[in-house]
Amino acid sequence: MKKLVVLTGAGISAESGIRTFRDSDGLWHDHDIMEVASPEGWRRDPELVLGFYNQRRRDLCEAKPNTAHLALARAEDTLNVHIITQNIDDLHERAGSTKVLHLHGELTKARSTADPSLVYGIEGTELSWGDHCELGSQLRPHIVWFGEAVPAMPEAAEIAQSADVFAVVGSSLVVYPAAALVQYVPYGVPILVVDPKDVAVPSWREITFIRENASTGVPKMLEAIRKLG
């Protein structure tokens, strides 16, 4: 079965009503990035940070997987689909995708401030000051903040290296290290990009562009992959 590796970004979830950070009406226009998405912000005002992500979880509860999420999940019937996502929502999982690697963490989980390997699911939407791990330390959002390492990158690079087909959906490829994953795709492996906007792809690679939003572009991308044989 052909292995399709898909890197997804904010564009795929935007069509489910999840606000992006960089668009004109995005979240950064309401919040200082360093106050809610950095270790320094957490140290300064942890309750502000907790409140920010609690609201993101409430928003996520109202969102549903869209056509693109569902199409990628159904593609598992005929393709070995591995999704590497820059998104922290769980829309891929809720759509039915079974192989999803989150590069930047998961909104529905918390982790210990004393031991990052202690990760817990969050019941409901609220994570509060005073919620502790089994070691007695405060829990924080299970999110990779600016200035922090991306622990899943080595695994993501291995997955990209093993692709028979590689696709980018809804990612501008300007956020590193995730943007570097394209460089791990073996030469000669087809690369498809679904996005109505310009994407920073390597000039030396042959790329098939589908300049549409994810909801209409992903089904067309999958049809194009089937025609590759």
N, C-alpha and C positions, 0 to 999 in steps of 0.2 A: 504494500500500500504506500503510495507516494506521501512523503512527509512535507506538510505545509506548515511553515513557521510564520506566524503573524505578529508583528509588533503593533500594538494599538496605543493610541494616545487620546488626549482630551476630546478630539473631534468626534470620536465614536460615541462617547457618553453625552456630549452636548445635545444630541438629538433626543436624548431621554430626559432632558431638562436639567442635567447636571451642569452648573455654571463652571466655565473654565476660568483660569487665573489670568490669562493674558489678553483676552478679547476686550473690546471697548467697555463692556458692561461686566467685566470679570471681577473675581473676588478680590484681586489686589487693589482695585479701585475703592474698596470698602475697608481694607485692612492693610497695615504696614506689613510687608512680607516678613521682616525680621522679628516682628512682634508675635506672629502666630505660627511661624514655620522655621524656627531656628532654635538651637540649644540655648542661645543667649536669651531669647524671648521667653523660653520656658523657665529659665532661672529667674528672670525679672518678675514675671507675672503668670505663674502656672494656671491660675484659675481663669484668666483670659484665654489662654490656649485651650484649656479643657472646654470652655464654653464655645469656642470657635468650632471645634470638631464635633461637639454635641449637636450644634446646628447643622453641620454637614451630614450627620447621621439622620437627623430628622428629614432633611431634604432627600436623602437617599431612600428613605422609607416611602416617599411619595413617587419615586421614579420607577420605571419599569424598563426591562430590556427592549430595545428597538429592533427593527428589521435586520440590521447589521449583526447585532449580537446573536439573534436567533438563526440567521443564515450560517454563521460560523459554527454554531453548535450542531446544526443539521449536517454540515459538511463532514462531520466525523463518521457519517455513514459510508463515505467513499474515500476519505482522506485521513491520514494520520495527522491531526491538527494539534499543534502546540501553540498556545497563545502566550506571548510575553507582553505584559501590559505596564504602561507607565501610570495607569489609573489606580486609584486607591478604592474605588467602589467595587461592589460584588456583582455587577450586572452580567458579566460573562458567565459566572457560576450560576446565577439565577436563570440564565437563558438555557443552560444545560451543557456548557463546555466543561470537559473533564480534566483537561491539562492546561492549567493557567498558572503562570509564574508572575507574581507581583514584584516589580522592581522597586517601587517606592513605598511599599508597605500596604497595609489593609485597614480601611476605616473601621471595619467591624471588629477589630481586635485591639487589645491593649498589651503592653509589656512592662516588665519590671524595670525600675530605674536602677536597681542594684545588679540585676543579672539579665541582660538582653535576651538570653535564650529562653527565659520564662515568658511565654506568650499565652494570652487568654482571650477567649471569645467574650464579647461584650453583650450582655443580655439587654435588649432594648436599645435605647439611643444615648443613655447618659453614663458618662464616666466622670466621677466627682473627686474633688480634693478629699483625701481621707480613705479612698479606695486603695487597699494595699495588696501586694503579692504575698505569697506564702512565707517570704522572708521578712515581711513587715515593712517593706519599702513601698513608696507611692507608685501607683501605676500611671503610665503616660501613654499617649496614643502610639500605636504601632505603625508609625510613619517615619520615613526617611526624610529628615529635615535638611535644609540647605546647610552645607558645611559638614554633613555626616557622610560616611562611606555608604556605598550601595552593596550590601552583602550578597545579593543575588546575582551580581554581574558575572562572576565566573561560570555559574550554571547557565545563565542566559547566553553567554558567548559559546558554550559547548552546544547548546541547542541550535544556535544560528549556524554553527559550523556543520551541523548534520542535516541541514535543510536540503530538500530536493527542489522546493520552491519557497521563496521568501517574499512576504508582503508587508507593506507599511500602510496602516489605516488610521487616519486622523491624527498623525503626529507630524509636527513641523521639522523634526530631526535637528533641533537646535539645542536641546537639553542633553548635556553629557553627564554621565557616560553612556546613557541609553542610545544616543545618536550614533555612537561608535559601533553598534551591533551590525550595521550594514557592512562594515569592513571585515567582519568575520565570515560573511557569506562566501563560500568558495566561488572562484571565478568560473563562469559558465552556468551557474545556477540562475534561473530566471528570477528577476525582482520586479514586483508590481507595486505601484503606489496609488492609493485611493485617497484623494484630497482635492477639493476645488481650488485650494491655494497653492502657491509655490512651496516646494519642499526641498530642503537642502541636501539633495542626494549627491553622491560622488560623481563628478563629471566623467570619470573614466569607466563607469559601469553603464551597460545598456539597461535602460529602465522602461517599463511599460507604464504609462500614466493613464489613470482613469480619473478625470478631473470632475468628480462629483462628490456629493456628501456621502457619508458611509452607508446610509440606509438604502440608497439606490446604487451606489458604486460597488458595494461588497458582493451582491448577487451577480453583477456583471463580471467582477474579478473572478469569482468562483467558476463562472461559465468559461471564461478565458483559460483558466487553469485546466479545466476538463478537456479543452480542445488541444492542450499541449500534449496530451496522450500519456 
